[in-house]
Amino acid sequence: MGKRILVVDDSSMMRKMIEKLLVNSGHTIIGEAKNGAEAVELYKNLKPDLVTMDITMREMDGITAAKEILHHDDAAQIIFLSNLDEEKYGSDALQLGAVGYVNKRKSVEILDLINSA
């Protein structure tokens, strides 16, 4: 059974690519946000099964947004999708309580992580 997913990325093109990948794999996109502040509000209203979160965004970055979401719901499932240094940010994401960290361009790894969450 597919998951209800909130997609968060400041690039509309990247959001569309992620959404296409997830929908084609049987998941449902219930919302999208272009920054962390929108993500926090949408999370509270939509209560998704999972959030894909970019790190670098204007207004509120993904790390800050994830902290706020996890403060609101410590069972939130957040997967960071970013092109930043996987070693540095990957360990930061896991320490924060995220499900994982994957490079945006690795679609097979993204799907594996989402399906195992």
C-alpha positions in Angstrom: 0.0 0.0 0.0 1.3 3.4 -0.9 2.1 6.2 1.5 0.6 9.6 1.8 3.6 12.0 1.2 4.3 15.7 1.7 7.1 16.8 -0.7 9.2 19.8 0.4 11.7 21.4 -2.0 12.3 25.0 -3.0 12.7 24.0 -6.7 9.3 23.4 -8.4 11.1 21.3 -11.0 12.6 19.1 -8.4 9.2 18.8 -6.6 7.7 17.6 -9.9 10.4 15.1 -10.5 10.1 13.7 -7.0 6.3 13.6 -7.2 6.4 11.8 -10.6 8.8 9.2 -9.2 6.6 8.6 -6.1 3.2 8.6 -7.8 4.6 6.1 -10.5 5.6 3.9 -7.5 2.1 3.8 -6.0 2.4 6.6 -3.5 0.0 9.6 -3.1 1.3 13.2 -2.9 -1.0 15.0 -0.5 0.8 18.3 -0.5 3.9 20.2 -1.5 5.8 23.0 0.1 8.5 25.3 -1.2 10.1 26.1 2.2 10.2 24.8 5.7 7.6 27.2 7.1 5.0 25.9 4.6 6.1 22.3 5.4 5.5 22.7 9.1 2.0 24.1 8.5 1.1 21.5 5.9 2.3 18.7 8.1 0.1 19.8 11.0 -3.0 20.1 8.7 -2.4 17.1 6.4 -0.8 14.6 8.7 1.2 12.7 6.0 2.7 9.3 6.5 6.0 10.6 5.3 7.8 13.9 4.4 10.6 14.2 1.8 12.6 17.3 2.9 15.2 19.4 1.1 17.8 21.0 3.3 18.6 24.4 1.8 15.5 26.6 1.3 14.7 30.2 1.9 12.6 31.4 4.9 13.1 28.2 6.9 15.6 25.4 6.0 14.8 21.8 6.1 16.7 21.0 9.3 14.8 23.6 11.2 11.5 22.5 9.7 12.2 18.9 10.6 13.0 19.9 14.2 9.7 21.7 14.4 7.8 18.8 12.9 9.4 16.3 15.2 8.7 18.5 18.1 5.0 18.5 17.1 5.0 14.8 16.3 7.9 12.7 17.5 6.7 9.8 15.3 7.0 11.9 12.1 8.8 10.1 9.3 11.1 12.5 7.4 13.5 11.6 4.7 16.0 14.3 3.6 16.6 14.5 -0.1 19.5 16.8 -1.0 22.6 17.2 -3.1 24.7 18.3 -0.2 27.5 16.3 1.3 26.0 13.0 2.3 28.5 12.2 5.0 28.0 15.4 6.9 24.3 16.0 6.4 23.4 12.3 6.5 24.7 11.9 10.0 23.1 15.2 11.1 19.7 14.0 9.7 19.9 10.7 11.5 20.9 12.4 14.8 17.9 14.7 14.4 15.6 11.6 14.2 15.0 11.5 10.4 14.4 8.1 8.7 17.4 8.8 6.4 19.2 11.0 3.9 19.5 10.3 0.2 20.9 12.2 -2.8 18.0 13.6 -4.8 19.4 12.0 -8.0 19.3 8.4 -6.6 15.8 7.4 -7.4 16.2 3.7 -6.6 17.6 4.5 -3.1 14.8 7.1 -2.5 12.2 4.4 -3.3 13.9 1.8 -1.2 14.1 4.1 1.8 10.5 5.2 1.5 9.2 1.7 1.0 11.1 0.5 4.1 9.9 3.4 6.3 
